[in-house]
Amino acid sequence: MGQPLATLAIISHERPILRDRAIESGLHSIARSGYAVPVLLIDSSRIPRSAPAGVRLVHRPDKPMCVSKRRMAAELSDTEWVVLLDDDCQAVPEAIGTLLAAMESDDHRRTAALFVVTQFSGPQTRMFRAASRSDLTAGFGQSADGDISWGVTTLAAFRRRALLSVDAFNSEDLAVRVGGEDVDACIRLRTAGWRVRQLPEVLALHDTATWDSFAQNVRRSRNYGAAEAQLVRLHPGHARIGYENLLVSMVFGALCARLAGPRVKVGLLAGLVGWLVSELLERRAEHQEATSAEIGVQALWSASYELGRLRTATVRRDPRLAVWRFNWEVSEPTGFSPALSRRTAKRLAVTGLAAMATAAMVKHRGSGSR
């Protein structure tokens, strides 16, 4: 058969049961494909576990960040392509064969990344259902056929020389435990003239077990928020003013609350209440299928997301990262603009009115107690 075209690299950390399931699915998919595909397992768990025969194990407990292990997969492979599979995902039987066929059909050799459609699989707890009806799972079930701006790296293939030439998955640039590295890699590749494509088939199943608790999704939200701030730092051409941000909303709400004459601390509290009210209404408008309890949980996840962005801004000592947002709605750099959309203007109005109402209530209670 000659030199293998791709290496399957499985990325894992402290999830042995899911890891073994991912390995089994990958080996089965390779056997179904009829191709020779070496398998690389990069595991950062504290305690090493043996790998099945034919799987090369690289144990790196010093590399817990997902972005670091993705970069290692590209550096340790010696094939033209590397296929990345997360340990909480499974490749369907046709996955490897479909990906390899797409690699071989790339006549112009300008495709650098292939993404697939991912569906969730497994028991659905109340917390998973809340997450599935929120922005947290945006992009996972999204289907496309052709060029895309970026994709979710649950199961994805990358051309190694393209990845390394643009210095993608650089942990020094994107110092977050998980999240954002796939978007950053796609922007780098597209800026360098490479194509980023998605296949329309469902080729990956994402286990619901890693989304089934409130605490897991709090951490995920915080990581995603930290990653978004890093994306803004790395790609300012994709940035916009985040008028709906927690910090911006608190300041704006505090200014509106001053009309009721409260103290500064009361004004900031009123601004926080204003942000919370506007966030709840925004979640309700975007996810009408969610229950009221789920909307409340989503608002808490949103707060965790905001705190993740603020932490990155603090660590980087760059206040702009607390104010700017990554503009997910555009595929090309547009340059920084202070434009205020109609939707955002409505949200600011809600924030201001809620803050003023909160300040007025505090003032009334204070005068009534005297």
SVG drawing of the C-alpha trace seen along z (x, -y; Angstrom):
<svg xmlns="http://www.w3.org/2000/svg" viewBox="-41 -62 49 68">
<polyline fill="none" stroke="black" stroke-width="0.4" points="0.0,0.0 3.0,-2.3 3.3,-5.2 0.2,-5.7 -1.6,-8.9 -2.7,-9.8 -2.1,-9.1 -5.0,-8.8 -4.1,-10.7 -6.4,-10.3 -6.1,-13.1 -6.9,-12.1 -6.8,-13.4 -8.0,-11.5 -10.9,-9.8 -9.8,-6.1 -13.2,-4.6 -14.0,-7.2 -10.4,-6.9 -10.6,-3.2 -14.0,-3.6 -12.5,-6.2 -9.5,-3.9 -11.8,-1.0 -14.0,-3.1 -10.9,-4.4 -9.4,-0.9 -12.7,0.4 -13.1,-2.5 -9.6,-1.9 -10.3,1.8 -13.4,0.9 -11.6,-1.6 -9.1,0.9 -6.2,-1.6 -3.1,-1.3 -3.4,-4.1 -1.0,-4.3 -2.6,-5.2 -1.0,-7.6 -2.4,-8.0 -1.3,-11.2 -2.5,-10.9 -1.7,-13.5 -3.3,-11.5 -1.3,-11.4 -1.3,-7.5 -0.3,-5.9 -2.5,-3.1 -1.4,-0.6 -2.6,-1.0 -3.8,1.8 -1.4,3.6 -0.6,1.4 -1.3,-1.9 1.7,-4.1 1.3,-5.6 2.9,-8.9 2.4,-9.7 2.8,-13.4 1.3,-14.4 3.2,-17.7 1.0,-18.6 -2.6,-18.8 -3.7,-21.5 -5.6,-20.2 -3.8,-22.6 -0.4,-21.2 -1.4,-17.7 -2.9,-18.6 0.4,-20.3 2.3,-17.2 0.2,-15.0 1.3,-17.0 4.9,-17.0 5.1,-13.3 3.3,-12.1 5.3,-11.4 2.3,-11.2 0.9,-13.9 -2.2,-14.2 -3.1,-13.8 -6.6,-12.9 -7.5,-14.2 -10.0,-12.4 -11.0,-13.6 -11.3,-11.0 -15.0,-11.8 -15.9,-11.1 -16.2,-8.1 -15.5,-7.7 -18.4,-6.0 -17.4,-2.9 -17.3,-4.9 -15.4,-7.9 -11.8,-7.1 -12.6,-5.8 -14.6,-8.9 -11.9,-11.2 -9.2,-9.4 -11.2,-9.5 -11.7,-13.3 -7.9,-13.7 -7.2,-11.8 -9.8,-13.8 -8.1,-17.1 -6.8,-17.7 -5.4,-21.2 -3.7,-20.2 -5.0,-23.4 -7.2,-21.9 -5.6,-22.0 -8.4,-20.9 -11.4,-18.6 -14.2,-18.8 -17.2,-16.5 -20.7,-16.7 -20.8,-15.6 -23.9,-14.3 -24.3,-13.7 -24.8,-10.2 -25.7,-8.7 -28.1,-9.4 -29.4,-12.9 -29.5,-14.4 -31.3,-17.6 -27.9,-19.5 -27.2,-18.1 -30.6,-19.1 -30.0,-22.6 -26.6,-22.7 -28.1,-21.4 -30.6,-24.3 -27.8,-26.9 -24.9,-28.4 -22.5,-25.9 -23.3,-23.3 -23.4,-25.7 -21.6,-24.2 -21.7,-20.5 -24.7,-19.5 -24.1,-22.0 -24.0,-20.5 -22.3,-21.9 -20.7,-20.7 -17.8,-22.7 -15.7,-25.6 -16.3,-26.9 -14.8,-29.6 -13.9,-27.2 -15.2,-24.0 -15.3,-22.0 -12.4,-19.6 -14.1,-16.5 -12.9,-14.5 -11.0,-16.5 -8.1,-16.0 -5.3,-18.5 -2.5,-18.6 0.6,-18.5 2.9,-20.8 0.1,-23.4 -0.5,-23.3 3.2,-23.6 3.8,-26.3 1.3,-28.7 2.4,-27.7 -1.1,-26.4 -1.9,-24.9 0.7,-27.0 0.2,-26.8 2.2,-29.9 -0.1,-32.0 -3.3,-30.3 -2.6,-29.5 -6.0,-28.0 -6.7,-24.5 -9.3,-23.8 -11.3,-25.8 -10.6,-28.2 -7.6,-26.3 -9.6,-25.0 -10.9,-28.4 -7.4,-29.9 -6.0,-27.2 -8.6,-27.7 -8.1,-31.5 -4.3,-31.0 -4.8,-28.5 -7.3,-30.6 -5.2,-33.7 -2.3,-31.7 -4.5,-30.8 -5.5,-27.3 -9.0,-25.9 -10.9,-24.7 -13.7,-22.2 -16.5,-20.4 -17.9,-17.0 -21.7,-16.7 -21.8,-13.3 -22.2,-12.5 -18.8,-10.9 -18.4,-11.5 -20.4,-10.8 -19.8,-13.0 -20.5,-11.3 -23.0,-13.2 -21.1,-12.1 -18.8,-15.1 -21.8,-17.5 -24.1,-16.0 -23.3,-18.1 -23.7,-21.7 -20.0,-21.9 -18.6,-20.5 -20.5,-23.1 -19.4,-25.9 -15.8,-25.0 -16.5,-24.6 -18.1,-28.1 -15.2,-29.6 -12.7,-28.0 -14.6,-29.1 -14.8,-32.7 -11.0,-32.7 -10.5,-31.3 -12.6,-34.0 -10.6,-36.7 -7.4,-35.1 -9.0,-34.9 -9.7,-38.7 -6.0,-39.3 -4.7,-37.1 -7.1,-38.2 -8.2,-41.9 -9.5,-42.1 -12.4,-39.8 -13.2,-42.0 -16.1,-44.2 -17.2,-46.1 -19.0,-43.9 -21.7,-46.2 -23.5,-43.2 -20.4,-42.2 -20.7,-41.9 -18.3,-44.7 -19.6,-47.0 -23.2,-46.3 -22.4,-47.0 -20.7,-50.3 -23.6,-51.3 -26.2,-50.2 -24.4,-52.1 -24.5,-55.3 -28.2,-54.8 -28.7,-54.1 -27.1,-57.4 -30.3,-59.1 -31.9,-57.6 -29.1,-59.0 -27.6,-55.9 -24.2,-55.4 -21.4,-54.0 -21.7,-50.5 -25.4,-50.5 -25.0,-51.6 -22.6,-48.8 -25.0,-46.3 -27.9,-47.8 -25.7,-47.4 -25.1,-43.7 -28.9,-43.2 -29.4,-45.0 -27.0,-42.6 -28.6,-39.6 -32.1,-40.7 -30.9,-41.4 -29.1,-38.1 -32.2,-36.1 -34.3,-37.8 -31.6,-37.2 -31.4,-33.5 -35.2,-33.3 -35.3,-34.9 -32.6,-32.7 -33.7,-29.4 -37.5,-29.4 -37.5,-25.6 -35.7,-25.8 -37.6,-25.8 -37.4,-28.6 -35.2,-26.6 -32.8,-25.9 -32.7,-29.6 -31.7,-30.4 -28.9,-27.8 -27.8,-29.2 -27.5,-32.6 -25.2,-31.3 -23.1,-29.6 -23.0,-33.0 -21.7,-34.6 -18.9,-32.0 -18.1,-32.7 -17.8,-36.4 -15.5,-35.7 -13.3,-33.6 -12.9,-36.5 -12.2,-38.9 -9.6,-36.5 -7.7,-36.4 -7.8,-40.2 -6.4,-40.4 -3.6,-37.8 -2.7,-39.5 -3.0,-42.9 -5.0,-44.1 -8.3,-45.9 -9.4,-45.7 -9.9,-42.0 -12.6,-42.7 -14.5,-44.9 -14.0,-43.5 -15.7,-40.4 -14.8,-37.9 -17.2,-38.5 -18.4,-35.0 -20.8,-36.3 -18.1,-37.3 -15.7,-35.0 -13.2,-37.6 -11.5,-40.4 -13.6,-43.5 -11.5,-45.9 -12.6,-47.3 -16.0,-49.1 -18.0,-50.8 -21.2,-50.1 -24.2,-49.2 -26.7,-46.7 -30.4,-47.1 -30.5,-43.9 -27.7,-45.1 -29.3,-48.5 -32.5,-46.8 -30.4,-44.8 -28.7,-47.9 -32.1,-49.5 -33.2,-46.6 -30.0,-46.7 -30.4,-50.5 -34.1,-50.2 -33.5,-47.2 -30.6,-49.0 -32.7,-52.2 -35.5,-50.2 -33.2,-48.4 -31.6,-51.6 -35.0,-53.2 -36.1,-50.2 -32.9,-50.4 -33.4,-54.2 -37.1,-53.7 -36.2,-51.1 -33.5,-53.2 -35.7,-56.2 -38.5,-54.1 -36.3,-52.7 -35.3,-56.1"/>
</svg>
